[in-house]
Amino acid sequence: MSETLSMKKGVEASGTYKLGEWTVRRLGYGAMRLSGKMIYGPPDDPAQAAKVLRTAVASGVNHIDTSDYYGPHHTNHLIREALHPYPDDLVLVTKVGNRRAADKSWPVALGKDEIISAVQDNLKHLGLDALHVVNLRVGGPNGPSKTQSVAEPFGVLADLQKQGLVRHLGISNCTPEQMAEAQAIAPVVCVQNSYNVAQRSDDAFVDACAAQGIAYVPFFPLGGFAPLKQQALKDVAAELGVTVMQVALAWLLQRSANMLLIPGTSKVEHLKENLSAGGLVLQEDVVAKLNSIASA
């Protein structure tokens, strides 16, 4: 069996879910790691980065997560160079709410002019007339802020949506209360928060989104910049003869039908592992063992 066929089977096995007006496969791709070290500057190997993008799409991925502040700008340039003109069913989801400084930090950028500029930059660098989905990134590096209002910045995005520059809106790094605040302004089609087999503070939020038909997009399925080190994950992976990442992704797919996954990598071999996870079915006893991680 060819590697592309194996990946395609995994993507197909992951199923589909609605994202705005589109039906996307639940295994997608996150493009953050295509830029340089610390998500800053160009990639060390642009040809490899382009190959990752083309291989993902050839394998059936039709949901790519990105942002113009990855690089900044370099990731969106790569996506355009590798994939434009885009397949009709490809949904590009971007986000605004931060920017990149020369010291590689991530300053908040939620002012009206900053959001308008970020949307225009994403449009230009992706080569689109209208962005498919834009997430408003709020909160901070340690998670959502329970006291932050999203009304003003989300209202700016809603105005841009009315102008036809954005098709659908989402919100990232948020609380259920902030999603409700945003929904009072315009429909929300997705929530993008940190969530994985060990970090499950959003359990009720996942279920609430599912009840409303809203996609939940978990980032950092293995803990991101602070990788998970739970022995139970390693034990299950060893028993099944798969990688820890494949177990983590399979658990998320089985957690709820509204989960849309966007695992990222800059290497084709890791992409193969990630996409093949769509075909991994975890039995009830394995799921129970993994569920115990969060309460350990």
C-alpha positions as CSV (number, residue, x, y, z in Angstrom):
1,M,0.0,0.0,0.0
2,S,1.4,3.4,-1.0
3,E,2.0,6.0,1.8
4,T,-0.5,8.4,0.0
5,L,-3.1,5.7,-0.1
6,S,-2.6,5.0,3.6
7,M,-3.0,8.6,4.5
8,K,-6.0,9.0,2.3
9,K,-7.7,6.0,4.0
10,G,-7.0,7.6,7.4
11,V,-8.4,11.0,6.3
12,E,-11.5,9.3,4.9
13,A,-12.0,7.1,8.0
14,S,-11.9,10.2,10.2
15,G,-15.4,11.2,8.9
16,T,-16.8,14.7,8.2
17,Y,-18.4,17.6,9.9
18,K,-19.9,20.9,9.0
19,L,-17.7,24.0,9.1
20,G,-19.8,27.0,8.1
21,E,-21.2,26.2,4.6
22,W,-18.7,23.4,3.9
23,T,-18.4,19.8,4.9
24,V,-14.8,19.1,5.8
25,R,-13.0,16.0,6.8
26,R,-12.3,15.8,10.5
27,L,-8.6,15.3,10.0
28,G,-7.2,18.5,8.8
29,Y,-3.8,20.2,8.9
30,G,-2.3,23.0,11.1
31,A,0.3,25.1,9.2
32,M,1.9,26.9,12.2
33,R,5.1,24.8,12.1
34,L,5.8,25.5,8.5
35,S,7.6,28.7,9.3
36,G,11.1,29.0,11.0
37,K,12.2,28.3,14.5
38,M,9.9,29.8,17.2
39,I,7.3,30.2,14.4
40,Y,9.3,33.1,13.1
41,G,11.0,33.7,9.7
42,P,11.0,31.4,6.7
43,P,11.3,27.6,6.9
44,D,14.7,26.0,6.6
45,D,13.5,23.9,3.7
46,P,10.7,25.6,1.7
47,A,10.6,22.7,-0.8
48,Q,9.8,20.3,2.0
49,A,7.2,22.7,3.4
50,A,5.5,22.9,0.1
51,K,5.6,19.1,-0.2
52,V,3.9,18.7,3.1
53,L,1.1,21.0,2.0
54,R,0.6,19.3,-1.3
55,T,0.8,15.8,0.2
56,A,-1.9,16.7,2.8
57,V,-4.3,18.0,0.1
58,A,-3.5,15.0,-2.1
59,S,-4.4,12.7,0.8
60,G,-7.9,14.3,1.1
61,V,-7.3,17.0,3.7
62,N,-9.7,19.9,2.9
63,H,-9.3,22.0,6.1
64,I,-6.1,23.9,6.7
65,D,-5.5,26.2,9.7
66,T,-3.2,29.1,9.4
67,S,-2.6,32.8,10.3
68,D,-0.7,35.6,8.8
69,Y,1.2,36.1,12.1
70,Y,2.9,32.7,11.6
71,G,6.2,33.8,10.3
72,P,4.9,36.4,10.1
73,H,3.5,36.2,6.5
74,H,5.8,33.3,5.5
75,T,3.3,30.5,6.2
76,N,0.5,32.1,4.2
77,H,3.0,32.8,1.3
78,L,3.9,29.1,1.4
79,I,0.3,28.0,1.3
80,R,-0.4,30.3,-1.7
81,E,2.7,29.2,-3.6
82,A,2.1,25.5,-3.0
83,L,-1.7,25.2,-3.4
84,H,-3.0,28.2,-5.4
85,P,-5.3,28.0,-7.4
86,Y,-7.0,26.2,-4.5
87,P,-9.2,23.1,-4.8
88,D,-12.9,24.0,-4.7
89,D,-13.4,22.1,-1.5
90,L,-10.4,23.4,0.4
91,V,-11.3,25.5,3.5
92,L,-8.6,27.9,4.8
93,V,-9.2,29.0,8.4
94,T,-7.1,31.8,9.7
95,K,-7.0,33.9,12.9
96,V,-6.4,37.4,14.1
97,G,-5.9,39.0,17.5
98,N,-2.1,38.9,17.8
99,R,0.9,40.1,15.8
100,R,4.6,39.3,15.8
101,A,7.2,41.7,17.1
102,A,10.9,41.9,16.2
103,D,11.8,40.1,19.4
104,K,9.6,37.2,18.3
105,S,7.0,37.9,20.9
106,W,3.2,37.7,20.3
107,P,1.7,41.1,21.3
108,V,-2.1,41.3,21.5
109,A,-3.6,43.1,18.4
110,L,-7.3,43.5,19.1
111,G,-7.8,47.1,18.1
112,K,-10.1,48.0,15.2
113,D,-7.4,49.1,12.9
114,E,-5.2,46.1,13.8
115,I,-8.0,43.6,13.0
116,I,-8.9,45.3,9.7
117,S,-5.2,45.2,8.8
118,A,-4.8,41.6,9.8
119,V,-7.8,40.6,7.6
120,Q,-6.4,42.5,4.7
121,D,-3.0,40.9,5.1
122,N,-4.5,37.4,5.2
123,L,-6.5,38.2,2.1
124,K,-3.5,39.5,0.2
125,H,-1.0,36.8,1.2
126,L,-3.4,33.9,0.7
127,G,-4.6,35.3,-2.6
128,L,-8.3,35.3,-1.6
129,D,-11.2,37.7,-2.3
130,A,-12.9,36.5,0.9
131,L,-11.5,34.6,3.8
132,H,-13.3,31.3,4.5
133,V,-13.3,31.4,8.3
134,V,-11.6,33.9,10.6
135,N,-11.1,33.0,14.3
136,L,-10.8,35.8,16.8
137,R,-7.9,34.9,19.1
138,V,-8.4,36.2,22.6
139,G,-7.0,35.4,26.1
140,G,-3.3,34.9,26.7
141,P,-0.6,32.3,26.5
142,N,-1.9,30.5,29.6
143,G,-5.4,30.2,28.3
144,P,-8.6,32.2,28.2
145,S,-9.2,35.4,30.2
146,K,-12.5,35.1,32.2
147,T,-12.9,38.9,32.5
148,Q,-12.2,39.9,28.9
149,S,-15.0,41.1,26.7
150,V,-14.9,40.1,23.0
151,A,-17.7,42.3,21.9
152,E,-15.7,45.1,20.3
153,P,-13.1,43.1,18.3
154,F,-15.7,40.5,17.3
155,G,-18.0,43.3,16.2
156,V,-15.2,44.5,13.9
157,L,-15.0,41.1,12.3
158,A,-18.8,41.0,12.0
159,D,-18.6,44.3,10.1
160,L,-16.0,42.8,7.7
161,Q,-18.2,39.8,7.2
162,K,-21.1,42.1,6.2
163,Q,-18.7,43.7,3.7
164,G,-18.1,40.3,2.1
165,L,-14.4,40.1,3.2
166,V,-15.0,37.1,5.5
167,R,-17.5,34.3,5.1
168,H,-17.7,32.8,8.6
169,L,-16.4,33.6,12.1
170,G,-15.0,31.6,14.9
171,I,-13.4,32.3,18.3
172,S,-10.2,30.9,19.8
173,N,-8.8,30.6,23.3
174,C,-12.2,31.5,24.8
175,T,-14.6,30.7,27.5
176,P,-18.3,29.6,26.9
177,E,-19.4,33.0,28.1
178,Q,-17.2,34.7,25.5
179,M,-18.6,32.5,22.8
180,A,-22.1,33.4,23.9
181,E,-21.1,37.1,23.8
182,A,-19.8,36.7,20.3
183,Q,-22.9,34.8,19.2
184,A,-25.1,37.7,20.2
185,I,-23.2,39.7,17.5
186,A,-22.8,37.1,14.7
187,P,-23.0,33.3,14.2
188,V,-20.0,31.3,15.4
189,V,-19.1,28.2,13.4
190,C,-16.1,27.0,15.3
191,V,-14.3,27.2,18.6
192,Q,-10.5,26.6,18.7
193,N,-9.2,25.9,22.2
194,S,-6.4,23.9,23.9
195,Y,-7.7,20.4,24.6
196,N,-6.3,16.9,24.8
197,V,-6.5,13.6,26.6
198,A,-4.8,15.1,29.7
199,Q,-6.1,18.7,29.5
200,R,-9.9,18.4,29.6
201,S,-11.2,21.5,31.3
202,D,-13.3,22.1,28.2
203,D,-15.2,18.8,28.4
204,A,-18.6,20.5,29.0
205,F,-17.8,23.2,26.4
206,V,-17.1,20.5,23.8
207,D,-20.5,19.0,24.5
208,A,-22.2,22.4,24.4
209,C,-20.7,23.2,21.0
210,A,-21.7,19.8,19.7
211,A,-25.3,20.4,20.8
212,Q,-25.3,23.6,18.8
213,G,-23.6,22.1,15.7
214,I,-20.5,24.1,16.3
215,A,-17.1,22.6,15.4
216,Y,-14.6,22.3,18.2
217,V,-11.0,22.5,17.0
218,P,-8.5,21.4,19.7
219,F,-5.0,22.7,19.4
220,F,-2.0,21.1,21.1
221,P,-3.2,17.5,21.0
222,L,0.1,16.5,22.7
223,G,0.5,19.6,24.8
224,G,2.2,21.8,22.2
225,F,5.3,23.5,23.5
226,A,5.1,21.5,26.8
227,P,4.6,18.0,25.5
228,L,2.5,15.5,27.5
229,K,4.6,12.8,29.3
230,Q,1.9,10.5,30.6
231,Q,3.0,6.9,30.8
232,A,-0.5,5.7,30.0
233,L,-0.2,7.2,26.6
234,K,3.1,5.5,26.0
235,D,1.8,2.2,27.2
236,V,-1.3,2.3,24.9
237,A,0.8,3.3,21.9
238,A,3.3,0.4,22.6
239,E,0.4,-2.1,23.0
240,L,-1.1,-1.0,19.7
241,G,2.1,-0.6,17.8
242,V,1.4,3.0,16.9
243,T,2.8,6.4,17.9
244,V,1.8,8.4,21.0
245,M,0.5,11.2,18.6
246,Q,-1.7,8.7,16.7
247,V,-3.2,7.6,20.0
248,A,-3.8,11.2,21.1
249,L,-5.5,12.0,17.7
250,A,-7.6,8.9,17.7
251,W,-8.8,9.6,21.2
252,L,-9.9,13.1,20.1
253,L,-11.7,11.8,17.1
254,Q,-13.7,9.4,19.3
255,R,-14.3,12.0,22.0
256,S,-17.0,13.9,20.0
257,A,-18.2,14.0,16.4
258,N,-17.8,17.8,16.3
259,M,-14.0,17.5,16.8
260,L,-12.0,18.9,13.8
261,L,-8.3,18.1,14.2
262,I,-5.4,20.2,12.9
263,P,-2.2,18.4,13.8
264,G,0.8,20.3,12.5
265,T,4.2,19.2,11.2
266,S,6.9,20.3,8.8
267,K,7.9,16.8,7.8
268,V,6.1,14.4,5.4
269,E,6.9,11.4,7.5
270,H,5.1,12.9,10.5
271,L,2.2,14.0,8.3
272,K,1.8,10.3,7.3
273,E,1.7,9.3,10.9
274,N,-0.9,12.0,11.8
275,L,-3.2,11.3,8.9
276,S,-3.1,7.6,9.3
277,A,-4.4,8.0,12.8
278,G,-7.9,8.5,11.3
279,G,-8.1,4.8,10.8
280,L,-7.2,3.9,14.4
281,V,-10.2,2.7,16.4
282,L,-9.6,2.6,20.2
283,Q,-11.5,-0.1,22.1
284,E,-13.6,0.7,25.1
285,D,-11.0,-0.5,27.6
286,V,-8.3,1.5,25.9
287,V,-10.5,4.6,26.0
288,A,-11.2,4.1,29.7
289,K,-7.5,3.8,30.4
290,L,-6.8,7.1,28.5
291,N,-9.7,8.8,30.2
292,S,-8.1,8.1,33.5
293,I,-5.2,10.3,32.6
294,A,-7.1,13.6,33.1
295,S,-8.1,12.5,36.7
296,A,-4.7,11.2,37.7
